[in-house]
Amino acid sequence: MKSQVKWGAGMIILGVIISPIAFPFLLFYAVPLVCIGAALIVFRSREDRIEQAEE
């Protein structure tokens, strides 16, 4: 498993754990964590494709 997937899964899990603890206040931290984690997982192989296209 690539490190992007590990970090993405970790951020999503942390965001989901934080969100119900103090609902209105910690959403400033939980929502970006989930979004960044999802983006890491979705765009994990984009670097490989960009490097292959340059060659």
Kinemage of the C-alpha trace (Angstrom):
@kinemage 1
@onewidth
@group {chain A} dominant
@subgroup {mainchain}
@vectorlist {calphas} color= white
{ca met a 1} P 0.000 0.000 0.000
{ca lys a 2} L 1.388 3.394 -0.934
{ca ser a 3} L 1.970 6.051 1.694
{ca gln a 4} L -0.699 8.306 0.144
{ca val a 5} L -3.322 5.665 0.884
{ca lys a 6} L -2.076 5.206 4.447
{ca trp a 7} L -2.062 8.940 5.143
{ca gly a 8} L -5.422 9.403 3.424
{ca ala a 9} L -7.067 6.627 5.416
{ca gly a 10} L -5.539 7.969 8.615
{ca met a 11} L -6.810 11.479 7.977
{ca ile a 12} L -10.301 10.256 7.112
{ca ile a 13} L -10.459 8.103 10.251
{ca leu a 14} L -9.184 10.966 12.422
{ca gly a 15} L -11.730 13.355 10.911
{ca val a 16} L -14.587 10.910 11.470
{ca ile a 17} L -13.496 10.340 15.071
{ca ile a 18} L -13.165 14.076 15.803
{ca ser a 19} L -16.468 15.162 14.215
{ca pro a 20} L -18.990 13.729 16.732
{ca ile a 21} L -16.971 14.676 19.842
{ca ala a 22} L -17.650 18.425 19.782
{ca phe a 23} L -19.946 18.794 16.822
{ca pro a 24} L -20.146 22.503 15.980
{ca phe a 25} L -16.657 23.542 17.068
{ca leu a 26} L -14.341 20.840 15.762
{ca leu a 27} L -15.907 20.723 12.298
{ca phe a 28} L -13.273 23.296 11.346
{ca tyr a 29} L -10.740 20.505 11.800
{ca ala a 30} L -12.743 17.409 10.889
{ca val a 31} L -14.048 18.486 7.479
{ca pro a 32} L -10.640 19.478 6.040
{ca leu a 33} L -9.089 16.258 7.353
{ca val a 34} L -11.718 14.152 5.599
{ca cys a 35} L -11.437 16.177 2.372
{ca ile a 36} L -7.637 16.038 2.273
{ca gly a 37} L -7.666 12.326 3.080
{ca ala a 38} L -10.136 11.622 0.293
{ca ala a 39} L -8.101 13.703 -2.161
{ca leu a 40} L -4.930 11.768 -1.275
{ca ile a 41} L -6.665 8.491 -1.999
{ca val a 42} L -8.391 9.656 -5.188
{ca phe a 43} L -5.288 11.238 -6.730
{ca arg a 44} L -2.728 8.677 -5.485
{ca ser a 45} L -1.556 7.458 -8.876
{ca arg a 46} L -1.599 10.802 -10.660
{ca glu a 47} L 2.124 11.382 -10.010
{ca asp a 48} L 3.035 8.159 -11.809
{ca arg a 49} L 0.974 9.096 -14.853
{ca ile a 50} L 2.481 12.590 -14.999
{ca glu a 51} L 6.030 11.206 -14.820
{ca gln a 52} L 5.290 8.663 -17.567
{ca ala a 53} L 3.873 11.363 -19.834
{ca glu a 54} L 7.001 13.530 -19.455
{ca glu a 55} L 9.308 10.756 -20.662
